[in-house]
Amino acid sequence: MKLSKVILAVSLFAAANLASATAWEKISVPVQGKAQSIGGYSNGCIIGAQPLALKGEGYQVIRSIKNRYYGHPQLLSYLQSLGQRAKNAGIPPILIGDMGMPAGGRFSSGHASHQTGLDADIWLRFGPMDDATARNPAGLATIMVDRATNVVDERLWTANHTNLLKLAATDPRVDRIFVNPAIKVKLCNTAGKDREWLRKIRPWYAHDSHFHVRLTCPADAPNCENQAPVPAGDGCGDELYSWFEPAKPSTSKPKDKTLPQPPQLCQMILSSQGVN
C-alpha cells in the first residue's frame, strides 16, 4: 500500500475515533493543579494526574496507544512499588494496561470505572514485549479461565500468578482487586493458612485475562468517594459460589441506562477545557 494511502487510512481512523469520543477523551494532557481525585470510581475525574513511565523496574505499560496511562501520584507509586516487589520475587515483568485518561472521566467503551486516577488493570500474561507490540497488543491477552467449565486453566496458571496477586493485595493502599470468580476460587483453594489478603480479592464479571486494582481515596482528597468497605472474612464461602449459579429470570422490564451527571467540580473542569 502506498504511503499516502496509509496516512489517509490512519487519519480517517483517528477522525472516526475522535467523533465517537467522550468529552474526557478529547482532553489530551492533564489538568494542572495539586493532585485531586474527584467523585466516585465510576463517575469522577482527576486534577493533576501524572503519566506512568512506559517502562520501569519490573513493569511495562501496554496499550499506550489508548492514552490511558495516567493516574494519581499514589497510583504511580503503587505500580512502581509493585513492579519492584514482583521483580525481587522473581516474577517476570508485569504488564500494566488501562489506568486512567489525562483528566480521568468516562471511556467511550469498556470500563465504567477508571475515572478518578485510582484504578489500574494488570494483565495475567507476563512480559516483556517489544515496544511496538506493547503500544497496541490487540488480541495478545492470555485467557486464564476455561469459559466452558468456569475453572482456571491449569496449563496456564503458575505460582507467579498467585504470588503477584498476593503482592498486589497486601499493599495497604489497596481497597480491592477484581478477578474472575474462577480465579478467586483457585486462590481460595491454594492459599493455605495465610488468608487475610484474600479478603481484598473480589469476584467480578469477565476479568479472566487481567486483574483490576483499585486504591482507596487518598487522605487529602475530600471530594473523592470510596466504595463501601470490603466485608470481613476471606470471601471464600457461599457468596463466592453464588457466582456460578444460573441467573434467575427477570420479571421486570429492563431499565434505560442513563449516565449520571459528573460531579460539579468535574463539570467545571470540562467547561474550563472547552470540551463539554
C-alpha positions in Angstrom: 0.0 0.0 0.0 1.4 3.4 -0.9 2.4 5.7 2.0 -0.2 8.3 1.1 -2.9 5.7 1.4 -1.6 4.5 4.7 -1.6 8.1 6.0 -5.1 8.6 4.8 -6.3 5.4 6.4 -4.7 6.4 9.8 -6.2 9.9 9.5 -9.7 8.5 8.8 -9.4 6.1 11.7 -8.3 8.9 14.1 -11.1 11.1 12.9 -13.7 8.4 13.5 -12.4 7.7 17.0 -12.5 11.4 17.8 -16.1 11.7 16.6 -17.2 8.9 19.0 -15.0 10.0 21.9 -16.4 11.2 25.2 -15.6 14.7 26.2 -13.0 13.3 28.6 -11.2 11.5 25.8 -10.8 14.8 24.0 -8.6 16.1 26.8 -5.1 15.1 25.8 -3.0 16.4 28.7 -3.6 16.5 32.5 -5.4 19.4 34.1 -2.7 21.3 36.1 -3.0 21.6 39.8 -2.5 19.7 43.1 -3.4 16.1 42.5 -7.1 15.6 43.5 -9.3 12.6 42.7 -12.9 13.8 42.5 -16.1 11.8 42.7 -16.5 8.1 42.6 -14.6 5.4 40.7 -17.4 5.2 38.1 -18.3 8.8 38.0 -15.5 11.2 38.6 -12.3 12.9 37.3 -8.9 14.0 38.4 -6.8 17.2 38.6 -3.0 16.9 38.5 -2.9 13.3 37.1 0.6 12.1 36.0 1.7 9.7 33.3 3.4 6.5 34.3 6.7 5.9 32.6 6.2 3.3 29.9 8.9 1.1 31.4 10.3 0.7 34.9 11.7 -1.8 37.3 9.7 -4.9 36.9 6.9 -3.5 34.8 5.9 -2.3 31.3 2.9 -0.2 30.2 0.9 -1.7 27.3 -1.9 -0.2 25.1 -0.3 3.2 25.3 -2.0 4.0 22.0 -5.2 4.5 24.1 -3.6 7.3 26.2 -4.8 5.7 29.4 -1.6 5.5 31.4 -2.3 8.5 33.8 -3.2 8.4 37.4 -3.0 9.9 40.8 0.7 10.0 42.1 -0.3 7.4 44.7 -1.3 5.0 41.9 2.0 5.6 40.1 3.9 5.0 43.4 1.8 1.8 44.0 2.5 0.4 40.5 6.2 1.2 40.6 6.5 -0.4 44.0 4.6 -3.5 42.8 6.9 -3.8 39.8 9.9 -3.7 42.0 8.5 -6.2 44.5 7.5 -8.5 41.7 11.0 -8.3 40.2 12.5 -9.1 43.6 10.2 -12.1 43.9 11.5 -13.5 40.6 8.3 -12.7 38.7 8.7 -11.6 35.0 7.8 -8.0 34.1 4.2 -7.2 34.8 2.1 -5.7 32.0 0.1 -2.6 33.0 -3.0 -1.9 30.9 -5.7 0.7 31.4 -5.1 3.2 34.2 -7.0 6.5 33.5 -7.1 9.3 31.0 -5.3 12.6 31.5 -8.2 14.2 33.3 -9.9 10.9 34.2 -13.6 10.6 33.3 -15.5 8.1 31.3 -14.2 6.0 28.5 -16.3 5.7 25.3 -16.3 1.9 25.6 -15.3 -0.7 28.0 -14.8 0.2 31.6 -17.3 2.4 33.5 -14.7 2.9 36.2 -11.1 4.1 36.0 -12.4 7.7 36.3 -10.5 9.1 39.3 -6.9 8.0 38.6 -7.0 5.3 41.3 -7.7 2.1 39.1 -5.3 0.0 37.0 -5.6 -3.2 35.0 -2.7 -5.7 35.2 -2.6 -8.5 32.6 -2.3 -12.1 33.7 0.2 -12.5 30.9 3.8 -11.5 31.7 6.2 -9.5 29.7 8.4 -8.2 28.3 7.1 -7.1 24.9 8.9 -5.2 22.2 7.9 -1.5 22.1 5.7 -1.7 19.0 3.8 -4.7 20.3 3.4 -3.1 23.7 1.9 0.0 22.2 -1.0 -1.9 20.7 -1.1 -5.6 21.8 -4.6 -6.3 20.5 -5.5 -10.0 20.7 -2.5 -11.0 22.8 -4.1 -11.3 26.2 -4.0 -14.7 27.8 -7.4 -16.1 28.9 -6.7 -17.9 32.2 -10.2 -19.4 32.6 -11.8 -22.2 30.6 -15.1 -20.5 29.7 -16.8 -23.8 29.1 -16.2 -25.1 32.6 -15.7 -21.9 34.6 -12.4 -23.1 36.1 -8.8 -21.8 35.9 -6.8 -23.4 33.1 -4.2 -25.3 35.0 -2.0 -25.4 31.9 -1.6 -21.6 32.1 -1.8 -20.8 35.8 1.6 -20.7 37.6 2.8 -19.8 41.1 3.8 -16.4 39.7 0.2 -15.5 39.2 -0.7 -16.4 42.8 2.4 -14.6 44.1 1.7 -11.4 42.0 -1.9 -11.2 43.3 -0.8 -11.7 46.8 1.8 -8.9 46.4 -0.8 -6.6 44.9 -3.3 -7.2 47.6 -1.0 -6.8 50.6 -0.2 -3.2 49.9 -2.2 -1.1 52.5 -3.2 1.4 49.8 -5.3 -1.2 48.0 -9.1 -1.1 48.6 -9.9 -4.2 46.5 -8.8 -6.2 43.5 -11.3 -7.6 41.0 -10.7 -11.0 39.4 -12.8 -13.6 37.6 -14.8 -15.7 40.1 -13.0 -18.8 38.9 -9.6 -17.2 39.8 -10.9 -16.3 43.2 -11.8 -20.0 43.7 -8.4 -21.0 42.6 -6.8 -18.6 45.2 -9.1 -19.8 47.9 -8.2 -23.4 47.3 -4.5 -22.9 47.3 -3.8 -20.0 49.7 -3.0 -22.2 52.7 -3.1 -20.7 56.2 -2.1 -17.1 55.2 -5.6 -15.9 54.1 -6.0 -12.3 55.2 -5.0 -10.9 51.8 -7.8 -12.9 50.1 -10.4 -10.5 51.6 -9.4 -7.8 49.1 -9.7 -10.2 46.1 -13.2 -9.7 44.9 -15.1 -11.8 42.2 -16.4 -9.8 39.2 -17.6 -10.4 35.7 -15.0 -11.1 33.0 -11.5 -10.3 34.4 -10.2 -13.6 33.1 -7.2 -12.1 31.3 -6.3 -9.4 33.8 -7.0 -8.2 37.3 -8.2 -4.7 38.3 -6.5 -2.9 41.2 -8.4 -0.2 43.0 -6.8 2.1 45.6 -8.6 3.8 48.4 -9.1 7.5 48.2 -6.0 9.5 49.3 -6.3 11.0 52.7 -6.0 14.6 51.4 -8.8 14.1 48.8 -12.0 15.4 50.4 -14.0 15.2 47.2 -13.1 11.5 46.5 -15.7 8.9 47.2 -14.7 5.5 48.5 -16.7 2.3 47.9 -18.4 0.6 50.9 -15.8 -1.3 52.9 -15.0 -4.9 51.8 -16.8 -7.4 54.0 -14.9 -9.3 56.7 -13.6 -12.7 56.1 -11.7 -14.3 53.2 -14.6 -14.2 50.8 -14.4 -17.9 50.0 -17.8 -19.0 51.2 -21.3 -19.2 49.8 -21.2 -15.7 48.3 -18.3 -16.7 46.0 -20.0 -19.9 44.8 -23.3 -18.0 44.1 -21.4 -16.5 41.1 -21.6 -19.9 39.4 -25.4 -20.4 39.9 -27.7 -19.9 36.8 -29.1 -16.4 36.6 -32.7 -16.2 37.7 -35.1 -15.0 35.1 -36.1 -11.4 35.5 -39.7 -10.4 35.7 -39.1 -6.6 35.4 -38.6 -4.5 32.3 -35.0 -3.5 31.6 -34.3 0.0 32.8 -32.9 2.6 30.4 -29.3 3.2 31.2 -28.9 6.9 31.8 -25.4 8.0 32.6 -25.1 10.1 35.8 -24.1 13.7 35.7 -20.5 14.2 36.6 -19.8 15.9 40.0 -19.9 19.7 39.8 -16.2 20.0 40.0 -15.8 17.7 37.1 -18.3 19.7 35.1 -16.3 22.8 35.8 -13.1 21.0 34.5 -14.9 20.1 31.3 -16.0 23.7 30.9 -12.5 25.0 31.5 -11.2 22.7 28.8 -13.9 23.7 26.3 -15.0 20.2 25.5 -18.4 19.8 27.1 
